[in-house]
Amino acid sequence: MGLGSDSLPVRATINGGQVYLADSLQFLLELTLRIRHGPVYYVSTSFRGEDVDATHLSEFSHAEVEIFGDLDDIISLGSRYVDHLSRALLDEQGDSIAAIAGGTAHLEAVAARGGDYPRIRFDEA
């Protein structure tokens, strides 16, 4: 794992050899951003070598992005992404989500914001 990482890799045996599955490809994104000179992202699985608890899973899927810009730029991109994702989920999987979650009011509330979210300081959060 890289400097500053708070997680442990998961040791696995693949084709008879020991490998370590990382929890993030963020370091690859940072390098690719500099080579490509534009936004880069991935959607992938992650593995953590820690026990599962109320706030951490050991295996999950997630999306990560790296961009050139400042905090306002990434907040704007993230807001548009969440807006697009909530609308797409409602349009394409709304019935399935309602059957599993008991409704879609949570997604409808997010989509109704149109990517406009209140902003607060970190110490207020």
Secondary structure, 3 states (H helix, E strand, C coil): CCCCCCCCCEEEEECCEEEEECCCCHHHHHHHHHHHCCCEEEEEEEECCCCCECCECCEEEEEEEECCCCHHHHHHHHHHHHHHHHHHHHHHHHHHHHHHHCCCHHHHHHHHCCCCCCCCCHHHC
